[in-house]
Amino acid sequence: MNASTDVWEKAVKQDLLSFKKEVIQQTKQFILQSKFIKSIYLIKFLSNLTKLDLHNYEINGISVISSLKNLQVVDLSLNRIQNVSALESLKNLTTLNLYSNQIKSCNLI
């Protein structure tokens, strides 16, 4: 487990709003390793993320990801995602894993 993951888990367990803004903004990697989080809505505050790993969490909505402009690596495999249009605005994206989702159409290339 890396320091970024530790920071995120502490924020979720305590209360994200009481966590220091500087720490949240400095987080560059987020790898979800425990399924106690039911919504990914709060990741929108991690504006400097470069790596996001949310594989195998039954996620179906990813619109919040569109605000994470610094993302370079994203793993959303093994979810229930149907619409990937939120990823179109991620111009720094170099690696994307969407394996085993329910995608209806894709215009990312």
C-alpha positions as CSV (number, residue, x, y, z in Angstrom):
1,M,0.0,0.0,0.0
2,N,1.4,3.4,-0.9
3,A,1.2,6.7,0.8
4,S,-1.5,8.0,-1.5
5,T,-3.8,5.1,-0.8
6,D,-3.2,5.6,3.0
7,V,-4.1,9.3,2.7
8,W,-7.3,8.5,0.8
9,E,-8.5,5.8,3.2
10,K,-7.9,8.0,6.2
11,A,-9.9,10.8,4.5
12,V,-12.8,8.5,3.8
13,K,-12.8,7.0,7.3
14,Q,-12.6,10.4,9.1
15,D,-14.4,12.9,6.9
16,L,-13.1,14.2,3.7
17,L,-14.3,17.7,4.4
18,S,-12.2,17.9,7.5
19,F,-9.1,16.7,5.8
20,K,-6.5,19.3,4.7
21,K,-7.1,20.6,1.2
22,E,-3.3,20.6,0.5
23,V,-3.1,16.8,1.2
24,I,-6.0,16.0,-1.0
25,Q,-4.6,18.1,-3.9
26,Q,-1.2,16.5,-3.6
27,T,-2.5,13.0,-4.0
28,K,-1.4,11.7,-7.4
29,Q,-2.4,8.0,-7.3
30,F,-5.6,6.4,-6.1
31,I,-5.9,2.7,-6.0
32,L,-9.1,1.5,-4.4
33,Q,-8.4,-1.7,-2.4
34,S,-11.4,-2.1,-0.2
35,K,-15.0,-2.2,-1.3
36,F,-16.4,-0.2,1.6
37,I,-16.7,2.8,-0.7
38,K,-20.0,2.7,-2.6
39,S,-19.6,5.9,-4.6
40,I,-16.6,7.4,-6.4
41,Y,-18.1,11.0,-6.3
42,L,-15.5,12.2,-3.8
43,I,-12.6,11.5,-6.1
44,K,-13.4,14.8,-7.9
45,F,-11.5,16.6,-5.1
46,L,-8.3,14.7,-6.1
47,S,-7.5,17.1,-8.9
48,N,-3.9,16.2,-9.3
49,L,-4.4,12.5,-9.8
50,T,-2.3,10.9,-12.5
51,K,-3.2,7.3,-11.8
52,L,-6.6,5.9,-11.0
53,D,-7.3,2.2,-10.3
54,L,-11.0,1.4,-9.7
55,H,-11.1,-2.1,-11.2
56,N,-13.7,-4.7,-10.1
57,Y,-16.0,-2.5,-8.1
58,E,-19.3,-2.7,-10.0
59,I,-19.1,0.9,-10.9
60,N,-21.6,2.0,-13.6
61,G,-21.3,5.8,-13.6
62,I,-17.9,7.6,-14.2
63,S,-19.0,11.2,-15.1
64,V,-17.0,12.5,-12.1
65,I,-13.8,11.4,-13.7
66,S,-14.1,14.0,-16.5
67,S,-12.9,16.7,-14.1
68,L,-9.6,14.9,-13.4
69,K,-7.6,16.5,-16.2
70,N,-4.2,15.2,-15.1
71,L,-5.0,11.5,-15.4
72,Q,-2.5,9.5,-17.4
73,V,-3.3,5.9,-16.3
74,V,-6.9,4.6,-15.6
75,D,-8.0,1.1,-14.8
76,L,-11.8,0.7,-14.9
77,S,-11.8,-3.0,-15.8
78,L,-14.4,-5.5,-14.4
79,N,-17.1,-2.9,-13.8
80,R,-20.6,-2.2,-15.2
81,I,-19.7,0.9,-17.2
82,Q,-21.9,1.6,-20.3
83,N,-21.0,5.2,-21.1
84,V,-17.4,6.3,-21.4
85,S,-18.0,9.8,-22.8
86,A,-16.6,11.2,-19.5
87,L,-13.1,10.0,-20.6
88,E,-13.1,12.1,-23.8
89,S,-11.9,15.2,-21.9
90,L,-8.8,13.4,-20.5
91,K,-6.2,14.7,-22.9
92,N,-3.2,13.4,-20.9
93,L,-4.5,9.8,-20.8
94,T,-1.9,7.3,-22.0
95,T,-3.2,4.0,-20.6
96,L,-6.8,3.0,-20.3
97,N,-8.2,-0.4,-19.3
98,L,-11.9,-0.9,-19.8
99,Y,-11.8,-4.7,-20.1
100,S,-15.1,-6.5,-19.2
101,N,-17.6,-3.6,-19.0
102,Q,-20.9,-3.1,-20.7
103,I,-19.9,-0.3,-23.0
104,K,-22.5,0.6,-25.6
105,S,-20.3,2.8,-27.8
106,C,-16.9,4.4,-27.7
107,N,-15.5,7.5,-29.5
108,L,-12.2,7.8,-27.5
109,I,-9.8,7.2,-30.3
